[in-house]
């Protein structure tokens, strides 16, 4: 079992930056592949970024590639999402997710393959 708590959301103007954090408690953090997803009002949940257990592999949605960076610090049981050049269409509730992974380099982009989810943090980008 692992518990995930996101923080760092807020209101920012277009072109600004935010860094989201997802703190994990419970079992050893380094055995989980991690991901960030977002959901805007009236829309489906959308994959944003994923990172492998080791942090050595990452993957991004086309809509955020080049603007967002996912990283993790296994010593601090935390995964981050640095968001730069934010756009109004990035407005959503952002959630982190964890999945037990046997392999160091596993990347998971399908939400149904994740075992645990946080409650989410609101990101609002004004134009």
Backbone as XML, in Angstrom:
<?xml version="1.0"?>
<chain id="A" units="angstrom">
  <residue number="1" name="UNK">
    <atom name="N" x="0.854" y="-1.195" z="0.000"/>
    <atom name="CA" x="0.000" y="0.000" z="0.000"/>
    <atom name="C" x="0.884" y="1.237" z="0.000"/>
  </residue>
  <residue number="2" name="UNK">
    <atom name="N" x="0.503" y="2.241" z="-0.750"/>
    <atom name="CA" x="1.214" y="3.514" z="-0.757"/>
    <atom name="C" x="0.188" y="4.625" z="-0.806"/>
  </residue>
  <residue number="3" name="UNK">
    <atom name="N" x="0.470" y="5.689" z="-0.075"/>
    <atom name="CA" x="-0.388" y="6.868" z="-0.092"/>
    <atom name="C" x="0.332" y="7.987" z="-0.828"/>
  </residue>
  <residue number="4" name="UNK">
    <atom name="N" x="-0.416" y="8.701" z="-1.659"/>
    <atom name="CA" x="0.161" y="9.761" z="-2.489"/>
    <atom name="C" x="-0.528" y="11.080" z="-2.173"/>
  </residue>
  <residue number="5" name="UNK">
    <atom name="N" x="0.265" y="12.124" z="-1.964"/>
    <atom name="CA" x="-0.282" y="13.447" z="-1.669"/>
    <atom name="C" x="0.398" y="14.468" z="-2.575"/>
  </residue>
  <residue number="6" name="UNK">
    <atom name="N" x="-0.402" y="15.124" z="-3.411"/>
    <atom name="CA" x="0.112" y="16.143" z="-4.314"/>
    <atom name="C" x="0.082" y="17.521" z="-3.656"/>
  </residue>
  <residue number="7" name="UNK">
    <atom name="N" x="0.973" y="18.373" z="-4.110"/>
    <atom name="CA" x="1.000" y="19.766" z="-3.669"/>
    <atom name="C" x="1.638" y="20.599" z="-4.759"/>
  </residue>
  <residue number="8" name="UNK">
    <atom name="N" x="1.495" y="21.923" z="-4.617"/>
    <atom name="CA" x="2.168" y="22.830" z="-5.539"/>
    <atom name="C" x="1.276" y="23.460" z="-6.584"/>
  </residue>
  <residue number="9" name="UNK">
    <atom name="N" x="0.020" y="23.066" z="-6.617"/>
    <atom name="CA" x="-0.890" y="23.676" z="-7.574"/>
    <atom name="C" x="-1.214" y="25.108" z="-7.197"/>
  </residue>
  <residue number="10" name="UNK">
    <atom name="N" x="-1.917" y="25.792" z="-8.099"/>
    <atom name="CA" x="-2.293" y="27.166" z="-7.824"/>
    <atom name="C" x="-2.722" y="27.882" z="-9.073"/>
  </residue>
  <residue number="11" name="UNK">
    <atom name="N" x="-2.824" y="29.206" z="-8.953"/>
    <atom name="CA" x="-3.209" y="30.070" z="-10.052"/>
    <atom name="C" x="-1.974" y="30.763" z="-10.606"/>
  </residue>
  <residue number="12" name="UNK">
    <atom name="N" x="-1.795" y="30.695" z="-11.907"/>
    <atom name="CA" x="-0.629" y="31.310" z="-12.536"/>
    <atom name="C" x="-1.054" y="31.912" z="-13.868"/>
  </residue>
  <residue number="13" name="UNK">
    <atom name="N" x="-0.360" y="32.954" z="-14.280"/>
    <atom name="CA" x="-0.652" y="33.558" z="-15.575"/>
    <atom name="C" x="-0.023" y="32.732" z="-16.694"/>
  </residue>
  <residue number="14" name="UNK">
    <atom name="N" x="-0.601" y="32.847" z="-17.866"/>
    <atom name="CA" x="-0.050" y="32.164" z="-19.031"/>
    <atom name="C" x="1.416" y="32.564" z="-19.215"/>
  </residue>
  <residue number="15" name="UNK">
    <atom name="N" x="2.231" y="31.565" z="-19.522"/>
    <atom name="CA" x="3.666" y="31.779" z="-19.651"/>
    <atom name="C" x="4.440" y="31.540" z="-18.375"/>
  </residue>
  <residue number="16" name="UNK">
    <atom name="N" x="3.737" y="31.401" z="-17.278"/>
    <atom name="CA" x="4.377" y="31.183" z="-15.984"/>
    <atom name="C" x="4.739" y="29.731" z="-15.748"/>
  </residue>
  <residue number="17" name="UNK">
    <atom name="N" x="5.232" y="29.480" z="-14.537"/>
    <atom name="CA" x="5.695" y="28.146" z="-14.164"/>
    <atom name="C" x="5.138" y="27.723" z="-12.819"/>
  </residue>
  <residue number="18" name="UNK">
    <atom name="N" x="5.019" y="26.429" z="-12.645"/>
    <atom name="CA" x="4.674" y="25.819" z="-11.371"/>
    <atom name="C" x="5.449" y="24.511" z="-11.260"/>
  </residue>
  <residue number="19" name="UNK">
    <atom name="N" x="5.723" y="24.120" z="-10.013"/>
    <atom name="CA" x="6.297" y="22.799" z="-9.788"/>
    <atom name="C" x="5.387" y="22.031" z="-8.851"/>
  </residue>
  <residue number="20" name="UNK">
    <atom name="N" x="4.879" y="20.928" z="-9.345"/>
    <atom name="CA" x="4.050" y="20.047" z="-8.538"/>
    <atom name="C" x="4.923" y="18.993" z="-7.864"/>
  </residue>
  <residue number="21" name="UNK">
    <atom name="N" x="4.521" y="18.616" z="-6.671"/>
    <atom name="CA" x="5.184" y="17.547" z="-5.943"/>
    <atom name="C" x="4.171" y="16.475" z="-5.574"/>
  </residue>
  <residue number="22" name="UNK">
    <atom name="N" x="4.627" y="15.260" z="-5.515"/>
    <atom name="CA" x="3.791" y="14.138" z="-5.094"/>
    <atom name="C" x="4.609" y="13.330" z="-4.088"/>
  </residue>
  <residue number="23" name="UNK">
    <atom name="N" x="4.208" y="13.410" z="-2.836"/>
    <atom name="CA" x="4.915" y="12.715" z="-1.770"/>
    <atom name="C" x="4.257" y="11.369" z="-1.506"/>
  </residue>
  <residue number="24" name="UNK">
    <atom name="N" x="5.074" y="10.338" z="-1.420"/>
    <atom name="CA" x="4.570" y="8.984" z="-1.207"/>
    <atom name="C" x="4.961" y="8.479" z="0.171"/>
  </residue>
  <residue number="25" name="UNK">
    <atom name="N" x="4.061" y="7.776" z="0.788"/>
    <atom name="CA" x="4.356" y="7.126" z="2.063"/>
    <atom name="C" x="3.927" y="5.674" z="1.964"/>
  </residue>
  <residue number="26" name="UNK">
    <atom name="N" x="4.462" y="4.872" z="2.837"/>
    <atom name="CA" x="4.116" y="3.464" z="2.804"/>
    <atom name="C" x="5.295" y="2.626" z="2.363"/>
  </residue>
  <residue number="27" name="UNK">
    <atom name="N" x="5.088" y="1.797" z="1.371"/>
    <atom name="CA" x="6.134" y="0.900" z="0.931"/>
    <atom name="C" x="7.261" y="1.637" z="0.215"/>
  </residue>
  <residue number="28" name="UNK">
    <atom name="N" x="8.318" y="0.940" z="-0.020"/>
    <atom name="CA" x="9.504" y="1.513" z="-0.641"/>
    <atom name="C" x="9.154" y="2.188" z="-1.953"/>
  </residue>
  <residue number="29" name="UNK">
    <atom name="N" x="9.432" y="3.473" z="-2.022"/>
    <atom name="CA" x="9.036" y="4.294" z="-3.169"/>
    <atom name="C" x="9.705" y="3.836" z="-4.455"/>
  </residue>
  <residue number="30" name="UNK">
    <atom name="N" x="10.927" y="3.371" z="-4.355"/>
    <atom name="CA" x="11.700" y="3.056" z="-5.556"/>
    <atom name="C" x="11.185" y="1.836" z="-6.324"/>
  </residue>
  <residue number="31" name="UNK">
    <atom name="N" x="10.196" y="1.129" z="-5.794"/>
    <atom name="CA" x="9.657" y="-0.022" z="-6.523"/>
    <atom name="C" x="8.484" y="0.367" z="-7.418"/>
  </residue>
  <residue number="32" name="UNK">
    <atom name="N" x="8.153" y="1.661" z="-7.423"/>
    <atom name="CA" x="7.008" y="2.128" z="-8.190"/>
    <atom name="C" x="7.422" y="2.948" z="-9.402"/>
  </residue>
  <residue number="33" name="UNK">
    <atom name="N" x="6.824" y="2.621" z="-10.541"/>
    <atom name="CA" x="6.834" y="3.552" z="-11.660"/>
    <atom name="C" x="5.771" y="4.605" z="-11.354"/>
  </residue>
  <residue number="34" name="UNK">
    <atom name="N" x="6.039" y="5.837" z="-11.760"/>
    <atom name="CA" x="5.152" y="6.947" z="-11.404"/>
    <atom name="C" x="4.666" y="7.677" z="-12.646"/>
  </residue>
  <residue number="35" name="UNK">
    <atom name="N" x="3.515" y="8.310" z="-12.484"/>
    <atom name="CA" x="2.978" y="9.087" z="-13.587"/>
    <atom name="C" x="2.176" y="10.272" z="-13.090"/>
  </residue>
  <residue number="36" name="UNK">
    <atom name="N" x="2.010" y="11.234" z="-13.970"/>
    <atom name="CA" x="1.132" y="12.383" z="-13.739"/>
    <atom name="C" x="0.026" y="12.354" z="-14.798"/>
  </residue>
  <residue number="37" name="UNK">
    <atom name="N" x="-1.191" y="12.626" z="-14.346"/>
    <atom name="CA" x="-2.351" y="12.726" z="-15.212"/>
    <atom name="C" x="-3.082" y="14.014" z="-14.870"/>
  </residue>
  <residue number="38" name="UNK">
    <atom name="N" x="-3.943" y="14.441" z="-15.762"/>
    <atom name="CA" x="-4.741" y="15.628" z="-15.477"/>
    <atom name="C" x="-6.149" y="15.444" z="-16.034"/>
  </residue>
  <residue number="39" name="UNK">
    <atom name="N" x="-7.069" y="16.165" z="-15.410"/>
    <atom name="CA" x="-8.451" y="16.114" z="-15.868"/>
    <atom name="C" x="-9.056" y="17.505" z="-15.753"/>
  </residue>
  <residue number="40" name="UNK">
    <atom name="N" x="-9.494" y="18.014" z="-16.879"/>
    <atom name="CA" x="-10.168" y="19.306" z="-16.924"/>
    <atom name="C" x="-11.670" y="19.074" z="-16.844"/>
  </residue>
  <residue number="41" name="UNK">
    <atom name="N" x="-12.420" y="20.079" z="-16.410"/>
    <atom name="CA" x="-13.876" y="19.919" z="-16.298"/>
    <atom name="C" x="-14.497" y="19.493" z="-17.622"/>
  </residue>
  <residue number="42" name="UNK">
    <atom name="N" x="-15.314" y="18.453" z="-17.576"/>
    <atom name="CA" x="-16.003" y="17.984" z="-18.758"/>
    <atom name="C" x="-15.157" y="17.183" z="-19.731"/>
  </residue>
  <residue number="43" name="UNK">
    <atom name="N" x="-13.915" y="16.893" z="-19.342"/>
    <atom name="CA" x="-13.012" y="16.148" z="-20.233"/>
    <atom name="C" x="-12.558" y="14.853" z="-19.585"/>
  </residue>
  <residue number="44" name="UNK">
    <atom name="N" x="-12.049" y="13.960" z="-20.429"/>
    <atom name="CA" x="-11.510" y="12.698" z="-19.943"/>
    <atom name="C" x="-10.156" y="12.940" z="-19.249"/>
  </residue>
  <residue number="45" name="UNK">
    <atom name="N" x="-9.817" y="12.009" z="-18.369"/>
    <atom name="CA" x="-8.497" y="12.063" z="-17.755"/>
    <atom name="C" x="-7.437" y="11.871" z="-18.835"/>
  </residue>
  <residue number="46" name="UNK">
    <atom name="N" x="-6.377" y="12.645" z="-18.731"/>
    <atom name="CA" x="-5.372" y="12.702" z="-19.792"/>
    <atom name="C" x="-3.993" y="12.406" z="-19.224"/>
  </residue>
  <residue number="47" name="UNK">
    <atom name="N" x="-3.250" y="11.549" z="-19.895"/>
    <atom name="CA" x="-1.878" y="11.281" z="-19.508"/>
    <atom name="C" x="-1.018" y="12.523" z="-19.731"/>
  </residue>
  <residue number="48" name="UNK">
    <atom name="N" x="-0.126" y="12.814" z="-18.792"/>
    <atom name="CA" x="0.770" y="13.954" z="-18.912"/>
    <atom name="C" x="2.227" y="13.506" z="-19.031"/>
  </residue>
  <residue number="49" name="UNK">
    <atom name="N" x="2.694" y="12.735" z="-18.061"/>
    <atom name="CA" x="4.109" y="12.331" z="-18.056"/>
    <atom name="C" x="4.282" y="11.097" z="-17.186"/>
  </residue>
  <residue number="50" name="UNK">
    <atom name="N" x="5.329" y="10.317" z="-17.468"/>
    <atom name="CA" x="5.626" y="9.130" z="-16.682"/>
    <atom name="C" x="7.127" y="8.994" z="-16.505"/>
  </residue>
  <residue number="51" name="UNK">
    <atom name="N" x="7.499" y="8.326" z="-15.424"/>
    <atom name="CA" x="8.913" y="8.133" z="-15.123"/>
    <atom name="C" x="9.111" y="6.728" z="-14.575"/>
  </residue>
  <residue number="52" name="UNK">
    <atom name="N" x="10.232" y="6.126" z="-14.922"/>
    <atom name="CA" x="10.517" y="4.766" z="-14.481"/>
    <atom name="C" x="10.965" y="4.751" z="-13.019"/>
  </residue>
  <residue number="53" name="UNK">
    <atom name="N" x="11.107" y="3.560" z="-12.482"/>
    <atom name="CA" x="11.516" y="3.408" z="-11.078"/>
    <atom name="C" x="12.818" y="4.124" z="-10.789"/>
  </residue>
  <residue number="54" name="UNK">
    <atom name="N" x="13.759" y="3.974" z="-11.696"/>
    <atom name="CA" x="15.088" y="4.544" z="-11.486"/>
    <atom name="C" x="15.158" y="6.022" z="-11.818"/>
  </residue>
  <residue number="55" name="UNK">
    <atom name="N" x="14.159" y="6.487" z="-12.553"/>
    <atom name="CA" x="14.215" y="7.864" z="-13.049"/>
    <atom name="C" x="14.971" y="7.984" z="-14.362"/>
  </residue>
  <residue number="56" name="UNK">
    <atom name="N" x="15.490" y="6.865" z="-14.843"/>
    <atom name="CA" x="16.310" y="6.917" z="-16.040"/>
    <atom name="C" x="15.536" y="7.039" z="-17.334"/>
  </residue>
  <residue number="57" name="UNK">
    <atom name="N" x="14.254" y="6.720" z="-17.283"/>
    <atom name="CA" x="13.420" y="6.843" z="-18.476"/>
    <atom name="C" x="12.197" y="7.691" z="-18.169"/>
  </residue>
  <residue number="58" name="UNK">
    <atom name="N" x="11.861" y="8.560" z="-19.108"/>
    <atom name="CA" x="10.689" y="9.404" z="-18.976"/>
    <atom name="C" x="9.931" y="9.414" z="-20.294"/>
  </residue>
  <residue number="59" name="UNK">
    <atom name="N" x="8.665" y="9.806" z="-20.208"/>
    <atom name="CA" x="7.839" y="9.890" z="-21.412"/>
    <atom name="C" x="6.791" y="10.969" z="-21.190"/>
  </residue>
  <residue number="60" name="UNK">
    <atom name="N" x="6.468" y="11.705" z="-22.267"/>
    <atom name="CA" x="5.564" y="12.840" z="-22.152"/>
    <atom name="C" x="4.465" y="12.790" z="-23.210"/>
  </residue>
  <residue number="61" name="UNK">
    <atom name="N" x="3.344" y="13.360" z="-22.857"/>
    <atom name="CA" x="2.306" y="13.597" z="-23.845"/>
    <atom name="C" x="2.804" y="14.659" z="-24.813"/>
  </residue>
  <residue number="62" name="UNK">
    <atom name="N" x="2.350" y="14.561" z="-26.058"/>
    <atom name="CA" x="2.782" y="15.535" z="-27.062"/>
    <atom name="C" x="2.443" y="16.960" z="-26.645"/>
  </residue>
  <residue number="63" name="UNK">
    <atom name="N" x="1.331" y="17.111" z="-25.950"/>
    <atom name="CA" x="0.852" y="18.444" z="-25.593"/>
    <atom name="C" x="1.749" y="19.155" z="-24.583"/>
  </residue>
  <residue number="64" name="UNK">
    <atom name="N" x="2.599" y="18.404" z="-23.869"/>
    <atom name="CA" x="3.433" y="19.024" z="-22.835"/>
    <atom name="C" x="4.929" y="18.837" z="-23.090"/>
  </residue>
  <residue number="65" name="UNK">
    <atom name="N" x="5.268" y="18.018" z="-24.066"/>
    <atom name="CA" x="6.688" y="17.734" z="-24.309"/>
    <atom name="C" x="7.427" y="19.019" z="-24.644"/>
  </residue>
  <residue number="66" name="UNK">
    <atom name="N" x="8.564" y="19.213" z="-23.999"/>
    <atom name="CA" x="9.342" y="20.427" z="-24.191"/>
    <atom name="C" x="8.998" y="21.539" z="-23.212"/>
  </residue>
  <residue number="67" name="UNK">
    <atom name="N" x="7.866" y="21.415" z="-22.526"/>
    <atom name="CA" x="7.466" y="22.424" z="-21.526"/>
    <atom name="C" x="7.468" y="21.863" z="-20.109"/>
  </residue>
  <residue number="68" name="UNK">
    <atom name="N" x="7.125" y="20.592" z="-19.972"/>
    <atom name="CA" x="7.043" y="19.947" z="-18.652"/>
    <atom name="C" x="8.202" y="18.976" z="-18.484"/>
  </residue>
  <residue number="69" name="UNK">
    <atom name="N" x="8.630" y="18.816" z="-17.226"/>
    <atom name="CA" x="9.680" y="17.853" z="-16.909"/>
    <atom name="C" x="9.286" y="17.066" z="-15.677"/>
  </residue>
  <residue number="70" name="UNK">
    <atom name="N" x="9.295" y="15.754" z="-15.807"/>
    <atom name="CA" x="9.027" y="14.889" z="-14.668"/>
    <atom name="C" x="10.355" y="14.401" z="-14.104"/>
  </residue>
  <residue number="71" name="UNK">
    <atom name="N" x="10.430" y="14.329" z="-12.780"/>
    <atom name="CA" x="11.639" y="13.831" z="-12.127"/>
    <atom name="C" x="11.243" y="13.190" z="-10.805"/>
  </residue>
  <residue number="72" name="UNK">
    <atom name="N" x="12.177" y="12.496" z="-10.205"/>
    <atom name="CA" x="11.883" y="11.879" z="-8.926"/>
    <atom name="C" x="13.130" y="11.873" z="-8.054"/>
  </residue>
  <residue number="73" name="UNK">
    <atom name="N" x="12.886" y="11.873" z="-6.742"/>
    <atom name="CA" x="13.952" y="11.758" z="-5.759"/>
    <atom name="C" x="13.562" y="10.597" z="-4.855"/>
  </residue>
  <residue number="74" name="UNK">
    <atom name="N" x="14.142" y="9.443" z="-5.100"/>
    <atom name="CA" x="13.745" y="8.257" z="-4.341"/>
    <atom name="C" x="14.138" y="8.360" z="-2.870"/>
  </residue>
  <residue number="75" name="UNK">
    <atom name="N" x="15.154" y="9.138" z="-2.572"/>
    <atom name="CA" x="15.544" y="9.322" z="-1.170"/>
    <atom name="C" x="14.499" y="10.122" z="-0.402"/>
  </residue>
  <residue number="76" name="UNK">
    <atom name="N" x="13.747" y="10.963" z="-1.123"/>
    <atom name="CA" x="12.710" y="11.786" z="-0.493"/>
    <atom name="C" x="11.305" y="11.253" z="-0.766"/>
  </residue>
  <residue number="77" name="UNK">
    <atom name="N" x="11.212" y="10.103" z="-1.437"/>
    <atom name="CA" x="9.898" y="9.512" z="-1.754"/>
    <atom name="C" x="8.990" y="10.493" z="-2.478"/>
  </residue>
  <residue number="78" name="UNK">
    <atom name="N" x="9.546" y="11.219" z="-3.423"/>
    <atom name="CA" x="8.791" y="12.282" z="-4.071"/>
    <atom name="C" x="9.027" y="12.275" z="-5.576"/>
  </residue>
  <residue number="79" name="UNK">
    <atom name="N" x="7.951" y="12.531" z="-6.311"/>
    <atom name="CA" x="8.047" y="12.747" z="-7.753"/>
    <atom name="C" x="7.570" y="14.173" z="-8.023"/>
  </residue>
  <residue number="80" name="UNK">
    <atom name="N" x="8.196" y="14.793" z="-9.009"/>
    <atom name="CA" x="7.930" y="16.195" z="-9.316"/>
    <atom name="C" x="7.443" y="16.349" z="-10.753"/>
  </residue>
  <residue number="81" name="UNK">
    <atom name="N" x="6.732" y="17.445" z="-10.985"/>
    <atom name="CA" x="6.378" y="17.834" z="-12.344"/>
    <atom name="C" x="6.642" y="19.326" z="-12.460"/>
  </residue>
  <residue number="82" name="UNK">
    <atom name="N" x="7.728" y="19.668" z="-13.140"/>
    <atom name="CA" x="8.048" y="21.061" z="-13.409"/>
    <atom name="C" x="7.309" y="21.478" z="-14.662"/>
  </residue>
  <residue number="83" name="UNK">
    <atom name="N" x="6.496" y="22.513" z="-14.539"/>
    <atom name="CA" x="5.666" y="22.964" z="-15.654"/>
    <atom name="C" x="6.057" y="24.390" z="-16.018"/>
  </residue>
  <residue number="84" name="UNK">
    <atom name="N" x="6.566" y="24.552" z="-17.210"/>
    <atom name="CA" x="6.971" y="25.865" z="-17.711"/>
    <atom name="C" x="6.114" y="26.266" z="-18.897"/>
  </residue>
  <residue number="85" name="UNK">
    <atom name="N" x="6.155" y="27.540" z="-19.228"/>
    <atom name="CA" x="5.402" y="28.057" z="-20.388"/>
    <atom name="C" x="3.960" y="27.587" z="-20.345"/>
  </residue>
  <residue number="86" name="UNK">
    <atom name="N" x="3.346" y="27.756" z="-19.205"/>
    <atom name="CA" x="1.981" y="27.253" z="-19.025"/>
    <atom name="C" x="0.990" y="27.991" z="-19.916"/>
  </residue>
  <residue number="87" name="UNK">
    <atom name="N" x="-0.021" y="27.241" z="-20.344"/>
    <atom name="CA" x="-1.057" y="27.758" z="-21.220"/>
    <atom name="C" x="-2.413" y="27.584" z="-20.540"/>
  </residue>
  <residue number="88" name="UNK">
    <atom name="N" x="-3.395" y="28.389" z="-20.921"/>
    <atom name="CA" x="-4.736" y="28.213" z="-20.331"/>
    <atom name="C" x="-5.263" y="26.792" z="-20.495"/>
  </residue>
  <residue number="89" name="UNK">
    <atom name="N" x="-4.924" y="26.126" z="-21.577"/>
    <atom name="CA" x="-5.402" y="24.754" z="-21.787"/>
    <atom name="C" x="-4.733" y="23.732" z="-20.874"/>
  </residue>
  <residue number="90" name="UNK">
    <atom name="N" x="-3.754" y="24.153" z="-20.095"/>
    <atom name="CA" x="-3.162" y="23.269" z="-19.081"/>
    <atom name="C" x="-3.978" y="23.255" z="-17.794"/>
  </residue>
  <residue number="91" name="UNK">
    <atom name="N" x="-4.990" y="24.106" z="-17.709"/>
    <atom name="CA" x="-5.837" y="24.160" z="-16.523"/>
    <atom name="C" x="-6.530" y="22.821" z="-16.300"/>
  </residue>
  <residue number="92" name="UNK">
    <atom name="N" x="-6.348" y="22.258" z="-15.116"/>
    <atom name="CA" x="-6.903" y="20.944" z="-14.791"/>
    <atom name="C" x="-6.558" y="20.589" z="-13.352"/>
  </residue>
  <residue number="93" name="UNK">
    <atom name="N" x="-7.157" y="19.519" z="-12.888"/>
    <atom name="CA" x="-6.702" y="18.881" z="-11.649"/>
    <atom name="C" x="-5.625" y="17.873" z="-12.034"/>
  </residue>
  <residue number="94" name="UNK">
    <atom name="N" x="-4.472" y="17.997" z="-11.402"/>
    <atom name="CA" x="-3.336" y="17.121" z="-11.705"/>
    <atom name="C" x="-3.188" y="16.082" z="-10.589"/>
  </residue>
  <residue number="95" name="UNK">
    <atom name="N" x="-3.110" y="14.832" z="-11.001"/>
    <atom name="CA" x="-2.978" y="13.723" z="-10.059"/>
    <atom name="C" x="-1.731" y="12.913" z="-10.364"/>
  </residue>
  <residue number="96" name="UNK">
    <atom name="N" x="-1.094" y="12.448" z="-9.315"/>
    <atom name="CA" x="-0.003" y="11.508" z="-9.530"/>
    <atom name="C" x="-0.502" y="10.089" z="-9.271"/>
  </residue>
  <residue number="97" name="UNK">
    <atom name="N" x="0.200" y="9.132" z="-9.844"/>
    <atom name="CA" x="-0.199" y="7.735" z="-9.725"/>
    <atom name="C" x="1.047" y="6.866" z="-9.609"/>
  </residue>
  <residue number="98" name="UNK">
    <atom name="N" x="0.874" y="5.718" z="-8.962"/>
    <atom name="CA" x="1.991" y="4.799" z="-8.737"/>
    <atom name="C" x="1.603" y="3.395" z="-9.167"/>
  </residue>
  <residue number="99" name="UNK">
    <atom name="N" x="2.590" y="2.707" z="-9.727"/>
    <atom name="CA" x="2.351" y="1.326" z="-10.127"/>
    <atom name="C" x="3.560" y="0.484" z="-9.759"/>
  </residue>
  <residue number="100" name="UNK">
    <atom name="N" x="3.324" y="-0.614" z="-9.089"/>
    <atom name="CA" x="4.393" y="-1.559" z="-8.796"/>
    <atom name="C" x="5.024" y="-2.008" z="-10.113"/>
  </residue>
  <residue number="101" name="UNK">
    <atom name="N" x="6.351" y="-1.942" z="-10.171"/>
    <atom name="CA" x="7.027" y="-2.277" z="-11.414"/>
    <atom name="C" x="8.185" y="-3.234" z="-11.132"/>
  </residue>
  <residue number="102" name="UNK">
    <atom name="N" x="8.210" y="-4.329" z="-11.867"/>
    <atom name="CA" x="9.269" y="-5.310" z="-11.674"/>
    <atom name="C" x="10.585" y="-4.859" z="-12.290"/>
  </residue>
  <residue number="103" name="UNK">
    <atom name="N" x="10.484" y="-4.081" z="-13.348"/>
    <atom name="CA" x="11.672" y="-3.689" z="-14.081"/>
    <atom name="C" x="12.002" y="-2.224" z="-13.832"/>
  </residue>
  <residue number="104" name="UNK">
    <atom name="N" x="13.297" y="-1.940" z="-13.812"/>
    <atom name="CA" x="13.753" y="-0.585" z="-13.503"/>
    <atom name="C" x="13.261" y="0.436" z="-14.517"/>
  </residue>
  <residue number="105" name="UNK">
    <atom name="N" x="13.099" y="0.043" z="-15.772"/>
    <atom name="CA" x="12.840" y="1.013" z="-16.836"/>
    <atom name="C" x="11.405" y="0.996" z="-17.344"/>
  </residue>
  <residue number="106" name="UNK">
    <atom name="N" x="10.512" y="0.376" z="-16.622"/>
    <atom name="CA" x="9.109" y="0.341" z="-17.033"/>
    <atom name="C" x="8.502" y="1.738" z="-17.032"/>
  </residue>
  <residue number="107" name="UNK">
    <atom name="N" x="7.821" y="2.069" z="-18.114"/>
    <atom name="CA" x="7.071" y="3.319" z="-18.245"/>
    <atom name="C" x="5.609" y="2.945" z="-18.424"/>
  </residue>
  <residue number="108" name="UNK">
    <atom name="N" x="4.719" y="3.590" z="-17.685"/>
    <atom name="CA" x="3.293" y="3.276" z="-17.752"/>
    <atom name="C" x="2.532" y="4.532" z="-18.141"/>
  </residue>
  <residue number="109" name="UNK">
    <atom name="N" x="1.771" y="4.453" z="-19.234"/>
    <atom name="CA" x="1.037" y="5.631" z="-19.676"/>
    <atom name="C" x="-0.476" y="5.416" z="-19.668"/>
  </residue>
  <residue number="110" name="UNK">
    <atom name="N" x="-0.909" y="4.196" z="-19.379"/>
    <atom name="CA" x="-2.341" y="3.890" z="-19.360"/>
    <atom name="C" x="-2.845" y="4.007" z="-17.929"/>
  </residue>
  <residue number="111" name="UNK">
    <atom name="N" x="-3.846" y="4.838" z="-17.675"/>
    <atom name="CA" x="-4.276" y="5.052" z="-16.286"/>
    <atom name="C" x="-4.749" y="3.780" z="-15.596"/>
  </residue>
  <residue number="112" name="UNK">
    <atom name="N" x="-5.394" y="2.874" z="-16.323"/>
    <atom name="CA" x="-5.915" y="1.657" z="-15.685"/>
    <atom name="C" x="-4.821" y="0.730" z="-15.192"/>
  </residue>
  <residue number="113" name="UNK">
    <atom name="N" x="-3.590" y="0.954" z="-15.604"/>
    <atom name="CA" x="-2.485" y="0.107" z="-15.171"/>
    <atom name="C" x="-1.840" y="0.603" z="-13.878"/>
  </residue>
  <residue number="114" name="UNK">
    <atom name="N" x="-2.295" y="1.710" z="-13.370"/>
    <atom name="CA" x="-1.758" y="2.219" z="-12.116"/>
    <atom name="C" x="-2.527" y="1.647" z="-10.932"/>
  </residue>
  <residue number="115" name="UNK">
    <atom name="N" x="-1.802" y="1.402" z="-9.844"/>
    <atom name="CA" x="-2.394" y="0.804" z="-8.651"/>
    <atom name="C" x="-2.917" y="1.837" z="-7.653"/>
  </residue>
  <residue number="116" name="UNK">
    <atom name="N" x="-2.236" y="2.965" z="-7.568"/>
    <atom name="CA" x="-2.552" y="3.949" z="-6.521"/>
    <atom name="C" x="-2.612" y="5.348" z="-7.137"/>
  </residue>
  <residue number="117" name="UNK">
    <atom name="N" x="-3.495" y="6.155" z="-6.542"/>
    <atom name="CA" x="-3.713" y="7.514" z="-7.020"/>
    <atom name="C" x="-3.765" y="8.490" z="-5.848"/>
  </residue>
  <residue number="118" name="UNK">
    <atom name="N" x="-3.284" y="9.709" z="-6.109"/>
    <atom name="CA" x="-3.469" y="10.781" z="-5.158"/>
    <atom name="C" x="-4.798" y="11.483" z="-5.398"/>
  </residue>
  <residue number="119" name="UNK">
    <atom name="N" x="-5.087" y="12.463" z="-4.537"/>
    <atom name="CA" x="-6.360" y="13.185" z="-4.630"/>
    <atom name="C" x="-6.327" y="14.286" z="-5.681"/>
  </residue>
  <residue number="120" name="UNK">
    <atom name="N" x="-5.144" y="14.754" z="-5.990"/>
    <atom name="CA" x="-5.019" y="15.778" z="-7.011"/>
    <atom name="C" x="-4.794" y="17.172" z="-6.456"/>
  </residue>
  <residue number="121" name="UNK">
    <atom name="N" x="-4.250" y="18.022" z="-7.322"/>
    <atom name="CA" x="-4.041" y="19.423" z="-6.988"/>
    <atom name="C" x="-4.470" y="20.258" z="-8.186"/>
  </residue>
  <residue number="122" name="UNK">
    <atom name="N" x="-5.160" y="21.362" z="-7.914"/>
    <atom name="CA" x="-5.722" y="22.187" z="-8.980"/>
    <atom name="C" x="-4.652" y="23.120" z="-9.552"/>
  </residue>
  <residue number="123" name="UNK">
    <atom name="N" x="-4.578" y="23.144" z="-10.861"/>
    <atom name="CA" x="-3.730" y="24.099" z="-11.578"/>
    <atom name="C" x="-4.634" y="24.936" z="-12.470"/>
  </residue>
  <residue number="124" name="UNK">
    <atom name="N" x="-4.569" y="26.251" z="-12.299"/>
    <atom name="CA" x="-5.376" y="27.158" z="-13.097"/>
    <atom name="C" x="-4.458" y="28.162" z="-13.774"/>
  </residue>
  <residue number="125" name="UNK">
    <atom name="N" x="-4.538" y="28.229" z="-15.097"/>
    <atom name="CA" x="-3.697" y="29.138" z="-15.869"/>
    <atom name="C" x="-4.599" y="30.190" z="-16.498"/>
  </residue>
  <residue number="126" name="UNK">
    <atom name="N" x="-4.375" y="31.433" z="-16.135"/>
    <atom name="CA" x="-5.195" y="32.526" z="-16.662"/>
    <atom name="C" x="-4.540" y="33.122" z="-17.911"/>
  </residue>
  <residue number="127" name="UNK">
    <atom name="N" x="-5.378" y="33.602" z="-18.794"/>
    <atom name="CA" x="-4.865" y="34.164" z="-20.059"/>
    <atom name="C" x="-4.595" y="35.643" z="-19.939"/>
  </residue>
</chain>
